[in-house]
Every structure is written in C-alpha cells, then in structure tokens.
C-alpha cells in the first residue's frame, strides 16, 4: 500500500439555532489510499482515519516511563476525533471474516491474511510474518478477549512484510512483557501496558490508558510502508472547504471538489482499477453517531481518458467500503476525474453537537 493521506478540512457544516429541531455541526475529513490492484486483499484494508497520524493514541491517560527512546510528543494524542476513529477501526477490523487460529501464536509463521482467536491471544515464543515478497501484504490478528506476550519474544517481518500493514486487535487489554521486539499496529478496546526494555516498530492505540515502561524504544514515525511505485496507480482528493447548515430531520446534498485517479502503470491493454469509499467515525464528543447508513455517494461530471470504459456503482449507503467506480479496458496511461456528491439523511431525533469523521477514497 503506497500511501494513506488525510487531507485538509473538506466540509464544515455549522450549527444553527432552529426552533423545535436539534441542529448539528459536521466536520468531514477526506482521506485517500492508493495501491496496485490486488482484489483479494481489498476486503481487509484498514483505515485508521485521523488516529493514523499518531504513534500513541489513548482514550485516557498516557504514562511514559523513564529513559525512553522516543516517541515525539507531537505523535501522542487523546483527542476526541482520533479516539473516535480508533473506535471505528477496532469495530471494522473485528467484524472481518478471518481464519481461526489457536490462542497461542508463538512459534508460528504466518502468511498474509486475517486471523482470529475467540480466546485470549498469547505469544509465548517468537512469531514470523512472511510477506511473500509483496510489501502490500496485510496481516490482521483479532481477538474479542485480551492479548499478551511472554518476556523477550520477537515479531519478525520477512520477505517484504511491513509494520504499517500489520494489525493486532483486541477487545480486551493488551499486555506486552519486558524486552519484547514488536512490529505492527496494536489496537485495544481496553488498555495497553508495555514492559520495560521493549522495542516497537508501529503504534500503540487504546480506548483506555496506555502505559509504557522504562527504556522502551520507538522506531521512526511515520511507520515505514510501501514506497509509491514509479508509474503506479494513485488517487487524489480535493483540498477544499465547503460550508452548509445541517438540521435534524432534513436531507443535505454536498458537492465536493474533484477527485482524480491517475494510472501510470503502462499496462498495454485491459488495464483496470476500482475506486471504493466509506464514511468512518462520524460522531460527536458525547458518542452520538451519524452512521454511514445515513450517507450516500454519487458521481457527477465524470471525464476520462479516451479508450477507457467506466462503470459507476450505486451502493445503498456508506457504512462499509463499497465500490463507486470501476475502469475497464484502459491502456498505457489513463485517468478519470469526477465530482463526488454526498447526500446525508439526518434522522429527526439526531442529537445536536459537533460531529466529525472521515470519508475515505481508495483505489485498487
């Protein structure tokens, strides 16, 4: 996966005092994700939203031990938008279809895929993640319970596997014993505790507290991912702001600035790609949600390179990652541009407040 960027403020819907109706403010951020087409992987793409801008996210206190090697203070947050996006990410990943594995992952080598254990996950000995010579390979480990390691274990990445594409997701607490060598994004719906002398190539992200022991080392941030391939496939989203009023019980339609897909892979015939979108983590500081089922996406003013065949799709809502545009029969370098039209049906009983969330565009 070559890039994940959360752009400047895209939409601001300001609060308005309305008799007998509760008014809301809504802030939508735009994100883009691009990759070489790999349809088998598309269902397990994970979007951290604004939480992905940080190395430590906690919904409560963050406690750092003495003599740490990093992280930079600017990479630590307990902000409401980041925590809301983390909560959304945990829910999305936890709902993925996954292969059942034993509770103890120790001593195993895993190839790309999503794995789940209904019992608490342990790593009592070393774990190896084999990327199969693809830096886009993804590894997702899920448990609704706790996750812990034995002291001194290591998570080793081989054959192109990248820490940015590894996710450890627990419904309970994550406890890392001392002197562990870690790789990946550790997401907990509870708390995370990290033992002294451990090393992390990745992120610690918890809805409750994050406690880091003494002499823990954090490798560089942002986390190393795939380099953007020369002549690759990319998508860009607008850097614009648009203002609308939002009232409970109404339907609002918002036109955004142009989205552009550029295909420079140089495929001589039959080049194809697919664009998907999803609305994520739209909620206010009180935890009230404006769900993706209230959002819909359509395309206006589509232009594209001659010789490319485009097919538009109309998913019923934006609650899950869904295709909105597909290209077929392109060749050499090709591109497409369109204006996204977002329709929001606001429930009549929607609570007031300032809502924020992310609309992600991805291309494969």
C-alpha positions as a Python dict, from the first residue, in 0.01 Angstrom:
ca = {
    (1, 'X'): (0, 0, 0),
    (2, 'X'): (166, 317, -116),
    (3, 'X'): (5, 599, 76),
    (4, 'X'): (-262, 698, 322),
    (5, 'X'): (-323, 1071, 349),
    (6, 'X'): (-584, 1261, 545),
    (7, 'X'): (-622, 1591, 368),
    (8, 'X'): (-715, 1936, 486),
    (9, 'X'): (-1064, 2015, 611),
    (10, 'X'): (-1312, 1925, 340),
    (11, 'X'): (-1659, 2004, 469),
    (12, 'X'): (-1780, 2215, 759),
    (13, 'X'): (-2150, 2223, 842),
    (14, 'X'): (-2204, 2481, 1111),
    (15, 'X'): (-2452, 2481, 1396),
    (16, 'X'): (-2771, 2677, 1351),
    (17, 'X'): (-3034, 2752, 1613),
    (18, 'X'): (-3360, 2604, 1488),
    (19, 'X'): (-3689, 2610, 1684),
    (20, 'X'): (-3805, 2260, 1788),
    (21, 'X'): (-3521, 2096, 1597),
    (22, 'X'): (-3179, 1999, 1723),
    (23, 'X'): (-2906, 2137, 1497),
    (24, 'X'): (-2565, 1980, 1439),
    (25, 'X'): (-2226, 2083, 1315),
    (26, 'X'): (-2049, 1829, 1096),
    (27, 'X'): (-1681, 1817, 1003),
    (28, 'X'): (-1580, 1567, 735),
    (29, 'X'): (-1218, 1498, 655),
    (30, 'X'): (-1114, 1342, 325),
    (31, 'X'): (-862, 1064, 303),
    (32, 'X'): (-706, 882, 9),
    (33, 'X'): (-546, 544, -23),
    (34, 'X'): (-377, 404, -332),
    (35, 'X'): (-236, 67, -423),
    (36, 'X'): (-155, -161, -712),
    (37, 'X'): (-472, -359, -784),
    (38, 'X'): (-498, -661, -555),
    (39, 'X'): (-862, -756, -526),
    (40, 'X'): (-806, -1046, -290),
    (41, 'X'): (-672, -801, -34),
    (42, 'X'): (-934, -529, -75),
    (43, 'X'): (-1170, -665, 189),
    (44, 'X'): (-908, -641, 463),
    (45, 'X'): (-789, -286, 410),
    (46, 'X'): (-788, -95, 736),
    (47, 'X'): (-831, 279, 766),
    (48, 'X'): (-726, 440, 1094),
    (49, 'X'): (-859, 783, 1000),
    (50, 'X'): (-710, 1069, 1198),
    (51, 'X'): (-577, 816, 1452),
    (52, 'X'): (-323, 713, 1189),
    (53, 'X'): (-148, 1047, 1229),
    (54, 'X'): (-16, 941, 1570),
    (55, 'X'): (208, 671, 1718),
    (56, 'X'): (25, 659, 2052),
    (57, 'X'): (-350, 715, 2085),
    (58, 'X'): (-525, 672, 2419),
    (59, 'X'): (-877, 737, 2536),
    (60, 'X'): (-750, 803, 2887),
    (61, 'X'): (-410, 877, 3040),
    (62, 'X'): (-80, 811, 2865),
    (63, 'X'): (201, 725, 3107),
    (64, 'X'): (558, 711, 2977),
    (65, 'X'): (843, 553, 3170),
    (66, 'X'): (1194, 688, 3213),
    (67, 'X'): (1475, 673, 2956),
    (68, 'X'): (1256, 624, 2651),
    (69, 'X'): (1397, 639, 2300),
    (70, 'X'): (1106, 839, 2152),
    (71, 'X'): (823, 889, 2076),
    (72, 'X'): (796, 1255, 1983),
    (73, 'X'): (532, 1436, 2189),
    (74, 'X'): (360, 1550, 1867),
    (75, 'X'): (287, 1186, 1787),
    (76, 'X'): (84, 1125, 2104),
    (77, 'X'): (-283, 1218, 2138),
    (78, 'X'): (-603, 1166, 2333),
    (79, 'X'): (-805, 1390, 2103),
    (80, 'X'): (-1172, 1306, 2052),
    (81, 'X'): (-1150, 1270, 1671),
    (82, 'X'): (-853, 1031, 1691),
    (83, 'X'): (-1016, 822, 1964),
    (84, 'X'): (-1342, 811, 1768),
    (85, 'X'): (-1160, 693, 1456),
    (86, 'X'): (-975, 433, 1664),
    (87, 'X'): (-1307, 303, 1798),
    (88, 'X'): (-1439, 280, 1443),
    (89, 'X'): (-1125, 98, 1325),
    (90, 'X'): (-1149, -159, 1606),
    (91, 'X'): (-1514, -226, 1520),
    (92, 'X'): (-1443, -255, 1147),
    (93, 'X'): (-1146, -489, 1186),
    (94, 'X'): (-1319, -703, 1448),
    (95, 'X'): (-1604, -769, 1205),
    (96, 'X'): (-1378, -900, 927),
    (97, 'X'): (-1404, -1257, 807),
    (98, 'X'): (-1097, -1435, 941),
    (99, 'X'): (-935, -1776, 972),
    (100, 'X'): (-947, -1937, 1316),
    (101, 'X'): (-611, -1993, 1486),
    (102, 'X'): (-501, -2132, 1824),
    (103, 'X'): (-484, -1884, 2111),
    (104, 'X'): (-105, -1914, 2136),
    (105, 'X'): (52, -1770, 1820),
    (106, 'X'): (404, -1838, 1942),
    (107, 'X'): (636, -2044, 1723),
    (108, 'X'): (427, -1987, 1410),
    (109, 'X'): (498, -1833, 1069),
    (110, 'X'): (200, -1654, 915),
    (111, 'X'): (138, -1561, 553),
    (112, 'X'): (-82, -1260, 460),
    (113, 'X'): (-441, -1279, 578),
    (114, 'X'): (-683, -1216, 863),
    (115, 'X'): (-677, -1448, 1166),
    (116, 'X'): (-898, -1476, 1473),
    (117, 'X'): (-897, -1649, 1810),
    (118, 'X'): (-1208, -1631, 2029),
    (119, 'X'): (-989, -1694, 2334),
    (120, 'X'): (-728, -1455, 2473),
    (121, 'X'): (-428, -1442, 2239),
    (122, 'X'): (-78, -1512, 2366),
    (123, 'X'): (267, -1501, 2210),
    (124, 'X'): (478, -1727, 2427),
    (125, 'X'): (758, -1760, 2171),
    (126, 'X'): (861, -1577, 1854),
    (127, 'X'): (623, -1504, 1564),
    (128, 'X'): (726, -1460, 1198),
    (129, 'X'): (518, -1274, 938),
    (130, 'X'): (609, -1371, 579),
    (131, 'X'): (510, -1105, 325),
    (132, 'X'): (558, -1341, 28),
    (133, 'X'): (770, -1079, -149),
    (134, 'X'): (490, -820, -155),
    (135, 'X'): (514, -508, 56),
    (136, 'X'): (134, -471, 18),
    (137, 'X'): (78, -792, 216),
    (138, 'X'): (-150, -745, 516),
    (139, 'X'): (-163, -933, 846),
    (140, 'X'): (-459, -892, 1082),
    (141, 'X'): (-491, -1071, 1416),
    (142, 'X'): (-821, -1040, 1602),
    (143, 'X'): (-947, -1147, 1943),
    (144, 'X'): (-1253, -1028, 2135),
    (145, 'X'): (-1055, -1101, 2452),
    (146, 'X'): (-712, -995, 2583),
    (147, 'X'): (-371, -1021, 2414),
    (148, 'X'): (-35, -1066, 2583),
    (149, 'X'): (325, -1168, 2522),
    (150, 'X'): (590, -1351, 2717),
    (151, 'X'): (907, -1157, 2801),
    (152, 'X'): (1172, -1146, 2531),
    (153, 'X'): (961, -1257, 2234),
    (154, 'X'): (1003, -1106, 1889),
    (155, 'X'): (769, -1040, 1595),
    (156, 'X'): (985, -1067, 1282),
    (157, 'X'): (889, -936, 937),
    (158, 'X'): (1035, -1116, 636),
    (159, 'X'): (1001, -1114, 255),
    (160, 'X'): (864, -762, 221),
    (161, 'X'): (619, -753, 513),
    (162, 'X'): (578, -401, 653),
    (163, 'X'): (483, -298, 1007),
    (164, 'X'): (235, -46, 866),
    (165, 'X'): (28, -336, 727),
    (166, 'X'): (18, -543, 1049),
    (167, 'X'): (-275, -508, 1291),
    (168, 'X'): (-313, -669, 1635),
    (169, 'X'): (-670, -601, 1752),
    (170, 'X'): (-801, -697, 2096),
    (171, 'X'): (-1138, -644, 2261),
    (172, 'X'): (-961, -667, 2596),
    (173, 'X'): (-635, -534, 2732),
    (174, 'X'): (-302, -579, 2554),
    (175, 'X'): (-11, -656, 2785),
    (176, 'X'): (343, -662, 2646),
    (177, 'X'): (603, -826, 2869),
    (178, 'X'): (955, -684, 2911),
    (179, 'X'): (1216, -685, 2634),
    (180, 'X'): (973, -772, 2356),
    (181, 'X'): (1051, -680, 1993),
    (182, 'X'): (725, -568, 1837),
    (183, 'X'): (602, -487, 1486),
    (184, 'X'): (263, -356, 1381),
    (185, 'X'): (-33, -153, 1499),
    (186, 'X'): (-158, -265, 1841),
    (187, 'X'): (-526, -168, 1888),
    (188, 'X'): (-709, -234, 2214),
    (189, 'X'): (-1069, -163, 2311),
    (190, 'X'): (-936, -156, 2667),
    (191, 'X'): (-585, -59, 2786),
    (192, 'X'): (-228, -125, 2669),
    (193, 'X'): (64, -188, 2905),
    (194, 'X'): (418, -220, 2769),
    (195, 'X'): (701, -381, 2963),
    (196, 'X'): (1042, -220, 3014),
    (197, 'X'): (1311, -254, 2750),
    (198, 'X'): (1074, -338, 2465),
    (199, 'X'): (1108, -206, 2109),
    (200, 'X'): (819, -101, 1885),
    (201, 'X'): (807, -63, 1508),
    (202, 'X'): (446, 51, 1490),
    (203, 'X'): (175, 209, 1706),
    (204, 'X'): (9, 166, 2047),
    (205, 'X'): (-361, 265, 2032),
    (206, 'X'): (-610, 206, 2314),
    (207, 'X'): (-958, 331, 2404),
    (208, 'X'): (-843, 335, 2765),
    (209, 'X'): (-499, 410, 2914),
    (210, 'X'): (-161, 347, 2752),
    (211, 'X'): (123, 276, 2997),
    (212, 'X'): (478, 243, 2864),
    (213, 'X'): (757, 109, 3084),
    (214, 'X'): (1112, 237, 3118),
    (215, 'X'): (1373, 218, 2840),
    (216, 'X'): (1123, 136, 2567),
    (217, 'X'): (1242, 224, 2215),
    (218, 'X'): (1013, 355, 1941),
    (219, 'X'): (1137, 320, 1587),
    (220, 'X'): (1084, 603, 1338),
    (221, 'X'): (747, 760, 1269),
    (222, 'X'): (561, 767, 1033),
    (223, 'X'): (591, 391, 1011),
    (224, 'X'): (768, 262, 704),
    (225, 'X'): (525, 142, 439),
    (226, 'X'): (544, 61, 70),
    (227, 'X'): (721, 312, -146),
    (228, 'X'): (498, 467, -409),
    (229, 'X'): (572, 264, -721),
    (230, 'X'): (714, 452, -1016),
    (231, 'X'): (441, 478, -1273),
    (232, 'X'): (185, 344, -1027),
    (233, 'X'): (-184, 388, -953),
    (234, 'X'): (-287, 686, -739),
    (235, 'X'): (-589, 884, -624),
    (236, 'X'): (-606, 1244, -506),
    (237, 'X'): (-882, 1418, -311),
    (238, 'X'): (-966, 1789, -304),
    (239, 'X'): (-812, 2035, -65),
    (240, 'X'): (-1123, 2250, -32),
    (241, 'X'): (-1371, 2362, 231),
    (242, 'X'): (-1748, 2386, 184),
    (243, 'X'): (-2000, 2515, 437),
    (244, 'X'): (-2359, 2401, 480),
    (245, 'X'): (-2617, 2414, 756),
    (246, 'X'): (-2738, 2084, 898),
    (247, 'X'): (-3068, 2036, 1080),
    (248, 'X'): (-3223, 1727, 1232),
    (249, 'X'): (-3483, 1567, 1006),
    (250, 'X'): (-3356, 1709, 675),
    (251, 'X'): (-3167, 1577, 374),
    (252, 'X'): (-2850, 1763, 277),
    (253, 'X'): (-2660, 1724, -51),
    (254, 'X'): (-2297, 1836, -67),
    (255, 'X'): (-2078, 1856, -376),
    (256, 'X'): (-1707, 1824, -310),
    (257, 'X'): (-1415, 1926, -527),
    (258, 'X'): (-1278, 1699, -798),
    (259, 'X'): (-1132, 1355, -725),
    (260, 'X'): (-868, 1231, -970),
    (261, 'X'): (-744, 877, -1036),
    (262, 'X'): (-419, 852, -1233),
    (263, 'X'): (-295, 521, -1374),
    (264, 'X'): (69, 536, -1488),
    (265, 'X'): (138, 161, -1473),
    (266, 'X'): (174, 146, -1851),
    (267, 'X'): (-36, -168, -1895),
    (268, 'X'): (-69, -214, -2270),
    (269, 'X'): (-426, -346, -2274),
    (270, 'X'): (-707, -431, -2035),
    (271, 'X'): (-586, -205, -1752),
    (272, 'X'): (-845, -196, -1475),
    (273, 'X'): (-893, -32, -1137),
    (274, 'X'): (-1172, 16, -883),
    (275, 'X'): (-1250, 307, -652),
    (276, 'X'): (-1422, 245, -318),
    (277, 'X'): (-1544, 482, -47),
    (278, 'X'): (-1658, 459, 313),
    (279, 'X'): (-1776, 703, 581),
    (280, 'X'): (-1597, 642, 910),
    (281, 'X'): (-1625, 753, 1269),
    (282, 'X'): (-1876, 1038, 1230),
    (283, 'X'): (-1972, 1112, 1588),
    (284, 'X'): (-1975, 1392, 1843),
    (285, 'X'): (-1788, 1426, 2173),
    (286, 'X'): (-2078, 1263, 2359),
    (287, 'X'): (-2051, 950, 2147),
    (288, 'X'): (-2363, 1011, 1937),
    (289, 'X'): (-2314, 864, 1590),
    (290, 'X'): (-2418, 983, 1246),
    (291, 'X'): (-2380, 643, 1084),
    (292, 'X'): (-2256, 560, 738),
    (293, 'X'): (-2606, 430, 659),
    (294, 'X'): (-2716, 797, 662),
    (295, 'X'): (-2465, 882, 385),
    (296, 'X'): (-2478, 802, 15),
    (297, 'X'): (-2230, 873, -265),
    (298, 'X'): (-2279, 954, -632),
    (299, 'X'): (-2058, 1093, -909),
    (300, 'X'): (-2110, 1399, -1128),
    (301, 'X'): (-1924, 1543, -1427),
    (302, 'X'): (-1712, 1235, -1495),
    (303, 'X'): (-1433, 1282, -1750),
    (304, 'X'): (-1182, 1014, -1852),
    (305, 'X'): (-914, 917, -2098),
    (306, 'X'): (-1037, 802, -2438),
    (307, 'X'): (-1041, 423, -2470),
    (308, 'X'): (-1122, 362, -2103),
    (309, 'X'): (-1457, 208, -2017),
    (310, 'X'): (-1603, 329, -1685),
    (311, 'X'): (-1878, 164, -1483),
    (312, 'X'): (-2043, 352, -1196),
    (313, 'X'): (-2189, 175, -894),
    (314, 'X'): (-2454, 297, -652),
    (315, 'X'): (-2409, 137, -309),
    (316, 'X'): (-2713, 197, -85),
    (317, 'X'): (-2505, 378, 176),
    (318, 'X'): (-2151, 441, 300),
    (319, 'X'): (-2148, 219, 608),
    (320, 'X'): (-1900, -27, 455),
    (321, 'X'): (-1620, 1, 200),
    (322, 'X'): (-1806, -16, -134),
    (323, 'X'): (-1712, 33, -498),
    (324, 'X'): (-1839, 351, -665),
    (325, 'X'): (-1639, 350, -992),
    (326, 'X'): (-1463, 85, -1199),
    (327, 'X'): (-1240, 126, -1503),
    (328, 'X'): (-1207, -144, -1767),
    (329, 'X'): (-1017, -176, -2096),
    (330, 'X'): (-780, 114, -2028),
    (331, 'X'): (-428, 115, -2167),
    (332, 'X'): (-92, 287, -2120),
    (333, 'X'): (-150, 596, -1904),
    (334, 'X'): (-512, 677, -1826),
    (335, 'X'): (-706, 890, -1578),
    (336, 'X'): (-1053, 983, -1460),
    (337, 'X'): (-1191, 1287, -1280),
    (338, 'X'): (-1528, 1344, -1114),
    (339, 'X'): (-1712, 1548, -853),
    (340, 'X'): (-1837, 1345, -553),
    (341, 'X'): (-2192, 1421, -439),
    (342, 'X'): (-2256, 1326, -75),
    (343, 'X'): (-2619, 1301, 40),
    (344, 'X'): (-2683, 1295, 414),
    (345, 'X'): (-3024, 1199, 553),
    (346, 'X'): (-3026, 1335, 908),
    (347, 'X'): (-3255, 1145, 1147),
    (348, 'X'): (-3531, 1354, 1302),
    (349, 'X'): (-3410, 1264, 1651),
    (350, 'X'): (-3040, 1323, 1584),
    (351, 'X'): (-2868, 1477, 1886),
    (352, 'X'): (-2707, 1815, 1846),
    (353, 'X'): (-2336, 1884, 1874),
    (354, 'X'): (-2026, 1898, 1660),
    (355, 'X'): (-1977, 1580, 1461),
    (356, 'X'): (-1651, 1484, 1295),
    (357, 'X'): (-1542, 1191, 1085),
    (358, 'X'): (-1367, 1081, 769),
    (359, 'X'): (-1466, 996, 414),
    (360, 'X'): (-1201, 770, 261),
    (361, 'X'): (-1142, 717, -111),
    (362, 'X'): (-932, 419, -212),
    (363, 'X'): (-817, 282, -548),
    (364, 'X'): (-704, -71, -629),
}
